Amino acid sequence: MNEKNKELARMFYEIADALEFKGELAFKINAYRKAARALEDLSENIEDIHKRNELRKIPGVGEGIAKKIKEYLETGKMKKYDEALHGVPKSLLEMMQIQNLGPRTLALAYEKLGVKNLEDLKRAIEDGSLAKLEGMGEKKVENIKKGIELYEMHKERIPIFEAWEIVSHIIEYLKDQGMIKEIEKAGSLRRMKETVGDIDILATGEDGEKIIDYFTKFKKVSRVLAAGVTKGSVEVMWNGVIRQVDLRIVPEDSFGAALQYFTGSKAHNIKLRTMAKEKGLKISEYGVFKKEKKIAGKTEEEVYNTLGLPWIPPELREDRGEIEAALQGKLPKLIEQKDIKGDLHIHSKYSDGIATIEEIVKKAAELGYEYIGISDHSQSAKWAGGMNTEDIKKRHEEIDRLQKKYPRIKIFKGIEVEILQDGSIDYPVDILREFDIVIAAIHIGFRKNVTMRIKKALENPYVHMISHPTGRLISKREGYDVDVGEVLQAAQKYGKWLELNAYPDRLDLSDVYLKKAKEMGIKIAINTDAHHLEGMLDIFYGVGMARRGWLEKKDVINSFPLHELLKLLKHEK
């Protein structure tokens, strides 16, 4: 993303957070968040669009927002930004990311107790003053404490999408000079974990010192921590946050062994070393040795083969049965991104998406999809522009027109329908019948009879799948108070699907639950839940999580060709 686009998106998000903290009306807050998402979605430089006087053509950018963008680009300042953030310490905005700590509670703690940062909040919890505030109490405070623990834990780790972006740019930069022979990411990033502790890159090349020196000159490097012949360590400034990246230069004949060693996981590697010892071998980052003689190490395949194993995909290397499966010749043939035939959960301008249906269809064509599901929010989701009956009619008429214009891509009339407090569905049967795909979801009442509500939704004959089944946001909250085991049993009983939401801060279901779902014969749909066009590319992270969950092509609904999916949908109806 262009720097100016990124800066403006950040400013609009902060305006929205500040307005929420001050108790502003929801529609005003959502307008700024929508504009921020629109700017994140832009592939073109915002300055070029401004020069052509075409800011209003950006989806999600109205007259008021366009004026603010123009003001910032021409003066370097934005009056509304200064006005919204006036009187709101930036530390408070950051604290709004803490689960169970709503803007009203935070504002009250700020006004009554002088809470300005996380340390102040912790003190207010410890001395009991927070619990004494109006509308609080011990239970709410306990939930906030859990939220703080989650916030601090994830603050120390790097989200996968950010780590992947950093590594991709650095690898491209290093390859550019022609000094690199082999290069690969390692660690938990290569295993596609949802968050990453360290960013490690391995490479081979003739002049390690020269490669390391070039690495330290990467444009985003803010500080060089170490620069030798075989290892360089730097801090890079990425989206306003400092991240450490390590580059190791290893000999060509040890590249496979080093890659296997530094990919991990620790538990997987311990098991391999135990197997090696039983065979009179020793495995290290330098190779596989029989006494003093090196017998393997150039490739990962060599390393595994010396132990009588086939190569094991990095995503499986967690010591969850992958080594036993490999010994028995039962490793799954993991799903790949090229297997994905469509995306069944995308939001358009008819709810809180910023793209038109035609723009989404064109993007789907670029991605080589056979079908797409336009699944906007239902009427109860007023905060997300949920569709009333008139909206549904207009949208379906537009889809019918576009289907004639784009006959090669099937456009499914989908809905992300709200599961209400009693487990009923947001629309009556006569409206549900009008949709090709019904995705049931919970967005409010995370601690109110969630298991019962989801199970009841799965019983509904018109519901095909449950969206983001645990409701987690990796950087912000643990999710619903839900018994996933019971949900899996209900999905199995009624033959329903569960979603693997590919949005990188969700990746819900997690790998552990996906593996269990596979074992129970429950089909999974990998959907992006995209609200803008770039969000459709998140399918990459969904596939990565699916691979961690041992999923194969046969386990994933949207890897089925259109004719097979149509048969399934007809059967479900």
MILORO-46043 format. One record per residue (C-alpha): residue in three letters; x, y, z. Coordinates in steps of 0.001 Angstrom, whole numbers, padded with zeros to 6 digits, always signed. Layout:
# residues N
AlaXYZ...
This chain:
# residues 573
Met+000000+000000+000000Asn+001233+003504-000819Glu+002528+005473+002199Lys-000042+008291+001853Asn-002881+005763+001473Lys-001661+003988+004600Glu-001299+007224+006574Leu-004795+008431+005695Ala-006317+005024+006512Arg-004628+005112+009924Met-005930+008644+010564Phe-009513+007714+009686Tyr-009364+004621+011928Glu-008101+006794+014790Ile-010854+009369+014187Ala-013418+006549+014385Asp-011901+005221+017623Ala-011812+008699+019160Leu-015430+009371+018206Glu-016479+006024+019665Phe-014644+006896+022883Lys-016555+010200+023007Gly-019879+008449+022449Glu-020578+009761+018947Leu-023361+008291+016796Ala-022599+004909+015226Phe-023255+005974+011617Lys-020596+008706+011860Ile-018060+006292+013340Asn-018778+003679+010659Ala-018365+006276+007870Tyr-014736+006841+008887Arg-014026+003113+009232Lys-015547+002506+005808Ala-013333+005224+004317Ala-010271+003716+006007Arg-011043+000298+004508Ala-011522+001935+001109Leu-008066+003493+001300Glu-006542+000161+002346Asp-008166-001372-000715Leu-006685+001137-003157Ser-003972-000189-005453Glu-003419+003315-006876Asn-001658+006218-005169Ile-004259+008494-003511Glu-002263+011547-004627Asp-002675+010570-008284Ile-006427+010153-007803His-006582+013561-006130Lys-004709+015200-009023Arg-007373+013866-011396Asn-010059+015244-009077Glu-011555+011738-008730Leu-011622+011214-004946Arg-015411+010834-004985Lys-015049+007846-007328Ile-013440+005804-004552Pro-016068+003447-003052Gly-016854+004504+000516Val-015577+008063+000054Gly-018339+010667+000189Glu-018130+014422-000154Gly-017140+015049+003473Ile-014387+012430+003507Ala-013096+013592+000110Lys-012702+017138+001469Lys-010701+015840+004420Ile-008403+013801+002136Lys-007916+016857-000094Glu-007135+019025+002934Tyr-004500+016583+004200Leu-002837+016070+000808Glu-002622+019802+000155Thr-001709+021074+003638Gly-000311+018068+005511Lys-002975+018586+008179Met-006577+017542+008820Lys-008710+019720+011081Lys-011173+016891+011848Tyr-008329+014588+012955Asp-007013+017149+015435Glu-010544+017918+016604Ala-011537+014242+017103Leu-008354+013330+018960His-008352+016459+021123Gly-008584+015428+024752Val-008122+011727+023999Pro-004643+010419+024892Lys-003306+008119+022175Ser-002656+005467+024815Leu-006427+005310+025405Leu-007096+004671+021717Glu-004670+001760+021819Met-006454+000387+024894Met-009722+000217+022954Gln-008270-002937+021397Ile-008579-004728+024754Gln-011354-007328+024808Asn-014229-006634+027255Leu-013084-003021+027729Gly-015720-001046+025856Pro-015341+002660+024957Arg-017927+003675+027581Thr-016097+001846+030374Leu-012794+003319+029242Ala-014256+006841+029110Leu-015685+006398+032616Ala-012343+005119+033941Tyr-010615+008085+032340Glu-013059+010679+033731Lys-013557+009240+037224Leu-010240+007511+037954Gly-007779+009359+035724Val-006879+006202+033763Lys-004660+007324+030866Asn-002657+004198+030052Leu-002493+000461+030632Glu-000506+000779+033868Asp-003168+003138+035265Leu-005864+000630+034327Lys-004003-002236+036011Arg-003679-000158+039198Ala-007394+000665+039138Ile-008121-003060+038883Glu-005744-004006+041688Asp-006920-001350+044146Gly-010569-002193+043470Ser-011554+001287+042247Leu-012558+000077+038774Ala-015026-002447+040222Lys-016690+000336+042213Leu-017558+002400+039144Glu-021208+002603+038141Gly-022298-000403+036100Met-019109-002383+036815Gly-018566-005108+039423Glu-016138-007963+040059Lys-017276-010148+037139Lys-016827-007391+034537Val-013434-006485+035983Glu-012354-010138+035829Asn-013291-010221+032121Ile-011287-007029+031512Lys-008273-008634+033239Lys-008537-011587+030840Gly-008747-009112+027952Ile-005554-007390+029118Glu-003724-010730+029291Leu-004795-011554+025733Tyr-003873-008051+024508Glu-000381-008201+026038Met+000251-011724+024791His-000595-010847+021191Lys+001171-007497+021307Glu+004444-009417+021668Arg+003716-011491+018574Ile+003466-010503+014920Pro+000257-011167+012947Ile+000877-013583+010099Phe-000210-011131+007386Glu+002297-008537+008624Ala+005159-011029+009000Trp+004421-012435+005538Glu+004386-008944+004018Ile+007713-008041+005653Val+009422-011274+004577Ser+008061-011114+001030His+009436-007595+000529Ile+012833-008479+002018Ile+013198-011694-000022Glu+012267-009827-003221Tyr+014821-007124-002328Leu+017582-009675-001673Lys+016882-011633-004859Asp+017123-008434-006881Gln+020933-008281-006766Gly+021548-011809-008035Met+023767-012773-005069Ile+021308-015299-003640Lys+021222-018933-004774Glu+018501-020222-002430Ile+016327-018327+000018Glu+013344-019264+002182Lys+011402-018038+005204Ala+011616-020256+008299Gly+010102-020629+011763Ser+006430-020456+012620Leu+005803-018208+009612Arg+006711-021037+007252Arg+004419-023284+009300Met+001638-020685+008715Lys+000845-020101+012386Glu-001637-017280+012967Thr+000940-015220+014868Val+004730-015238+014667Gly+007282-014755+017418Asp+010411-014212+015316Ile+011019-013516+011637Asp+013806-015736+010288Ile+015115-016009+006740Leu+017655-018557+005487Ala+019727-018143+002333Thr+022759-019467+000463Gly+025196-017457-001620Glu+028917-017179-002367Asp+029620-013933-000509Gly+027789-014036+002817Glu+029299-010810+004100Lys+028211-008903+000989Ile+024678-010365+001210Ile+024384-009398+004881Asp+025643-005899+004145Tyr+023024-005506+001409Phe+020356-006865+003772Thr+021160-004160+006359Lys+020570-001477+003714Phe+016928-002484+003116Lys+014925+000788+003012Lys+012752-000060+006038Val+015692-000880+008348Ser+015666+001489+011310Arg+018512-000115+013248Val+021223-002707+012573Leu+021633-005067+015521Ala+024308-007343+014036Ala+026084-007722+010700Gly+028614-010514+010197Val+029590-013041+007574Thr+026860-015592+008276Lys+024189-013689+010215Gly+022556-010289+010092Ser+019931-008952+012465Val+017975-005742+011926Glu+014960-003858+013182Val+012545-002680+010522Met+009855-000035+010908Trp+006643-001547+009521Asn+003277+000175+009804Gly+004631+002254+012654Val+005855-000770+014643Ile+009421-002042+015128Arg+009943-005685+014062Gln+013151-007719+014266Val+014276-009766+011248Asp+017204-012220+011200Leu+018973-013453+008064Arg+021272-016462+008171Ile+023625-017433+005350Val+024277-021183+005371Pro+026416-023477+003177Glu+024600-024958+000185Asp+025164-028517+001372Ser+023499-027652+004709Phe+020585-025567+003421Gly+017980-028346+003743Ala+019102-029325+007236Ala+019158-025698+008388Leu+015747-025047+006852Gln+014276-028102+008565Tyr+015881-027172+011885Phe+014858-023498+011885Thr+011343-024233+010607Gly+010537-026354+013655Ser+008377-026870+015546Lys+010451-027708+018600Ala+008242-030723+019424His+008490-032027+015834Asn+012280-031646+015813Ile+012714-033383+019186Lys+010831-036381+017826Leu+013007-036471+014709Arg+016194-036311+016791Thr+014919-039184+018952Met+014258-041275+015821Ala+017704-040406+014483Lys+019397-041452+017724Glu+017644-044832+017569Lys+019142-045314+014090Gly+022630-044300+015216Leu+022345-040920+013471Lys+022626-037317+014591Ile+020573-034444+013120Ser+021572-030791+013475Glu+021237-027569+011526Tyr+024399-028601+009640Gly+023156-031952+008359Val+022541-035606+009191Phe+025630-037425+010434Lys+026548-041071+010861Lys+029358-040833+013372Glu+031558-038156+011773Lys+030349-038644+008210Lys+027740-036275+006813Ile+025144-038281+004885Ala+022449-035672+004157Gly+021630-031992+004469Lys+021415-030307+001081Thr+017614-030647+000910Glu+014857-031229+003450Glu+013815-034327+001500Glu+017252-035855+002165Val+016943-035188+005880Tyr+013543-036871+006152Asn+014492-039740+003831Thr+017437-040754+006046Leu+014881-041460+008778Gly+012670-043508+006458Leu+010177-040645+006114Pro+008751-038778+003143Trp+009045-034976+003174Ile+006483-033572+005610Pro+004806-030247+004710Pro+005854-027449+007110Glu+002247-026720+008144Leu+001964-030212+009695Arg+005148-030087+011748Glu+003607-029758+015216Asp+003975-033348+016543Arg+000242-033964+016219Gly+000538-037334+014535Glu+002238-036234+011307Ile+005337-038389+011870Glu+003244-041481+012608Ala+001103-040784+009520Ala+004256-040372+007416Leu+005641-043724+008644Gln+002359-045392+007637Gly+002203-043640+004259Lys-000952-041807+005347Leu+000039-038154+005101Pro-002835-036082+003679Lys-002501-034509+000241Leu-003043-031012+001545Ile-005279-028509-000186Glu-003540-025833-002275Gln-004664-022373-003283Lys-005054-023467-006911Asp-007780-025879-005714Ile-010071-023033-004614Lys-012902-022552-007118Gly-014741-019686-005430Asp-015475-017651-002314Leu-018943-017880-000773His-018800-015043+001780Ile-018155-011553+000405His-019855-008294+001389Ser-020920-005707-001179Lys-022123-002116-000933Tyr-025556-003517-000120Ser-024348-003895+003473Asp-020955-002803+004848Gly-018717-003705+001901Ile-017130-000935-000163Ala-017147-002629-003573Thr-020012-003038-006031Ile-021153-006524-006990Glu-019759-006017-010494Glu-016354-005062-009076Ile-016406-008224-006944Val-017311-010383-009947Lys-014468-008870-011999Lys-012019-009556-009156Ala-013306-013132-008953Ala-012623-013504-012681Glu-009041-012250-012133Leu-008619-014932-009467Gly-009863-017611-011868Tyr-012945-018479-009830Glu-015934-020403-011156Tyr-018351-018879-008660Ile-018769-016211-006015Gly-021165-015743-003107Ile-022400-012223-002365Ser-023326-012668+001293Asp-024317-009355+002849His-025580-008798+006387Ser-029198-009354+007377Gln-031626-006770+008743Ser-030748-007009+012465Ala-027124-006064+011766Lys-028011-002373+011606Trp-024433-001370+012513Ala-023336-003088+009282Gly-026042-001785+006980Gly-028067-005001+007156Met-030494-005484+004272Asn-034234-005001+004579Thr-036667-006679+002164Glu-036450-003828-000339Asp-032629-004008-000329Ile-032804-007763-000941Lys-035095-007274-003923Lys-032824-004611-005464Arg-029704-006672-004877His-031186-009834-006370Glu-032361-007922-009444Glu-028844-006546-009878Ile-027333-010033-009505Asp-029728-011350-012183Arg-028621-008576-014571Leu-024948-009188-013874Gln-025355-012954-014247Lys-026399-012380-017870Lys-023423-010054-018397Tyr-020915-012459-016784Pro-022219-015963-017608Arg-018865-017643-016928Ile-019008-016905-013202Lys-021930-018115-011136Ile-023070-015335-008763Phe-024749-016895-005758Lys-027345-014863-003849Gly-025988-015323-000362Ile-026738-013893+003061Glu-024854-013716+006367Val-027949-013959+008500Glu-027902-013068+012180Ile-028591-015757+014797Leu-030848-013997+017288Gln-030798-014326+021072Asp-033274-017221+021090Gly-031470-019089+018302Ser-033982-018127+015618Ile-032879-016726+012267Asp-033194-013078+011289Tyr-035576-013598+008348Pro-038774-015623+008013Val-038853-018744+005825Asp-040402-017020+002791Ile-037384-014673+002592Leu-034776-017351+003384Arg-036077-019304+000375Glu-034905-016478-001903Phe-031223-017086-001111Asp-028935-019648-002752Ile-026616-019798+000262Val-027466-018997+003877Ile-024562-018410+006267Ala-025674-018030+009888Ala-023577-015904+012247Ile-023394-014350+015684His-022148-010770+015994Ile-023717-009751+019316Gly-024290-011468+022678Phe-020998-013377+022776Arg-021717-014782+026239Lys-025462-015393+025939Asn-026420-019012+025210Val-024078-019127+022217Thr-023828-022924+022004Met-027614-023316+022076Arg-028085-020577+019474Ile-025581-022069+017018Lys-026974-025586+017456Lys-030501-024302+016842Ala-029308-022466+013714Leu-027711-025680+012446Glu-031080-027405+012832Asn-032676-024840+010526Pro-033211-026514+007112Tyr-032371-023280+005254Val-028959-022743+006892His-025960-024137+004977Met-023092-023132+007263Ile-021977-021216+010343Ser-019716-018226+009837His-016569-017760+012014Pro-017839-020409+014492Thr-015832-019371+017575Gly-015967-015608+016963Arg-012335-015037+017839Leu-010337-011986+016779Ile-006754-013071+017313Ser-005405-009650+018283Lys-008421-008579+020355Arg-010608-011308+021825Glu-010842-015008+022542Gly-014293-015298+021017Tyr-017687-016603+022072Asp-018455-018524+025219Val-019107-021621+023124Asp-018697-025386+023420Val-017078-026138+020070Gly-017392-029880+020624Glu-021189-029576+020760Val-021186-027364+017660Leu-019133-029955+015772Gln-021532-032706+016813Ala-024525-030658+015638Ala-022842-029871+012299Gln-022139-033578+011854Lys-025683-034580+012856Tyr-027403-032183+010440Gly-024831-032482+007638Lys-024011-028771+007729Trp-020798-026965+006844Leu-018561-024799+008997Glu-016627-021805+007779Leu-012895-021280+007954Asn-012903-017496+007890Ala-009707-016466+006078Tyr-009571-012917+007426Pro-006083-013014+009038Asp-007266-011704+012403Arg-009907-014455+012571Leu-008612-017646+010909Asp-011620-019253+012535Leu-011906-022245+012811Ser-008408-022840+014198Asp-006168-025706+013070Val-007047-027936+016044Tyr-010803-027670+015427Leu-010353-028109+011666Lys-008526-031382+012187Lys-011310-032567+014488Ala-013964-031497+011942Lys-012147-033454+009236Glu-012052-036559+011422Met-015829-036201+011944Gly-016503-035844+008223Ile-017676-032214+008470Lys-017129-030153+005321Ile-015409-026772+005554Ala-015830-023657+003409Ile-012770-021397+003219Asn-014245-017902+002842Thr-012639-014474+003073Asp-015576-012514+004535Ala-014083-009732+002399His-015436-006206+002770His-013173-004791+000052Leu-011521-006226-003059Glu-008054-006694-001564Gly-009689-008720+001198Met-010473-011405-001381Leu-006729-012163-001468Asp-006909-013287+002176Ile-007927-016714+000833Phe-004156-017373+000931Tyr-004144-017285+004747Gly-007273-019421+004918Val-005608-022101+002812Gly-002558-021933+005089Met-004735-022561+008158Ala-006613-025332+006329Arg-003285-027049+005630Arg-002397-026786+009332Gly-005728-028515+009991Trp-004796-031400+007655Leu-007530-030491+005169Glu-007532-031957+001687Lys-009367-030843-001414Lys-012200-033284-000667Asp-012788-031631+002743Val-013338-028130+001368Ile-016698-027194-000160Asn-015384-024361-002310Ser-012774-026575-003920Phe-015659-028425-005608Pro-016361-027565-009256Leu-019542-025555-009813His-021644-028504-011015Glu-020809-030476-007861Leu-021520-027501-005595Leu-024870-026941-007306Lys-025803-030577-006665Leu-024906-030175-002987Leu-026934-026988-002664Lys-029918-028593-004389His-029644-031555-002014Glu-029481-029202+000992Lys-032603-027340-000177
